[in-house]
Amino acid sequence: MDQHNENNIELATFAGGCFWCMVSPFEEIPGFLSIVSGYTGGDKPNPTYEEVCSETTGHAEAVQIKFNPNVMAYTDLLDIFWRQIDPTDAGGQFHDRGHSYRTVIYYHNERQRAEAEASKRALEESGRFDRPIVTPIEPAAPFYPAEDYHQEFHKKNPFRYKTYRRGSGRDAFIEQHWSLQKDLDHLRNTLTDMQYHVTQNNGTEPPFRNEFWDHREEGLYVDIVSGEPLFSSREKFDSNCGWPSFTAPLLPGHVKENLDLTHGMIRTEVRSRDADSHLGHVFEDGPGPNGLRYCINSAALRFIPKADLEREGYGKFLSLFK
C-alpha cells in the first residue's frame, strides 16, 4: 500500500496544551506521515509564539497530523489524544494555564465530527473521570506552523523535554487515570515466577537464557500483562547482549521512560504505558537513526506471529509487514 498516495492522506488536528508534549505519542504509528506543531482556532494570521502566549490572538497550541486512514483509523488517533490530556480542565493543561493551552478536537469532515462526538460520549459514560468532559469539538480552522525551534522539540532537546513533562504534572496525571489497575494476586497466579519478578519487581532475567534474545520471526511483541503492542520484529536487531533489543518502540506513546539510579548506575528504565510493567532499559549505543538500543526482558513480552495478528485483534498492524 502506498502511504504517500494523495488519496490516502487525511488530516487530524488536536489541541492538548503544550504542543511539545503532543508530538511523540502520534509519530511512528502505522500510517503516520507527518506531524507539525502550530497554532489554530484564533483570528490572527501567522501569529508568533509570544503573541499566542500573550492570549491576544485567540489561538491554541495544537498539532496537525497527516496520516493514512486506510492504515490507522481516526478513532485510533482519538484514543491516543484522550490519553494525553486532562479533558475535564477548561482553563489550560496541568501547570500551563490560559486559553492558549485549552484542549480542542478540530474536525476536518463530518465523519471525523461524528467519530469525535462518539468517542467523547464513550469517555463520559466510562466513568473514568469524576468531573464532566469539557474538551470541545470544533470545525478545523486555518493552521499556522510554529517556529522551527518548536518542531520535534522532544528530539532536539530531550533532557529539557523530559524534565518539563515530568514537572508539568502531565505524566503523573496520565499514570493516575490510564494505568491498568493491577490485581497482584491474579498476576501471581497467571504469570510465571520470572514474568512476575521482571514486570512487577523490576527484575532482570539471565542473558542468553530467555525466550526472545535470538528470535527472528515476523510479528509483534506485546506486554505480557496487558497485551498492549510494544515492539515489532522490524526494529529488532542482534546486539549480542543476551536480551532482545530494538531500535525503537512500535508506538512511542505505549512506553514510558524513567530515570533509574539503582545499583549505583544512572540509567533510563522502560515501562509499559497501560500495565506499568517493567520492561528493561534504553541505552544510547544502538544502530538505528536515533542511536538507541531498547534492551528488553523476554519475560515482559508475549510474541504474536504475523499470521496471527488479525485473529488476535492486532490486524491494523499487518500493513507493517507488507
ABEGO torsion letter per residue (X at the ends): XBAABAAABBBBBBBAEBAAAAAAAABGBBGBABBBBBBBGBABBGBBAAAAAAGAAGBBBBBBBBBBAAABBAAAAAAAAAAABBAABAAEBEABBEAAABBBBBBABAAAAAAAAAAAAAAAAAGABABBBABBBBBBBBBBBBBAAABGAAAABAAAAAAAAAAAGAAAAAAAAABBBBBAAAAAAABBAAAAAAAAAGBBBBBGBBAAAABABBEBBBBAAAGBBABBAAABBBAGAGBBBBABBABAAABBBBBBABGGBBBBBBBBAAAGBBAEBBBAABABAAGBBBBBBAAABBBBBAAAAAAAGAAAAAAAAX
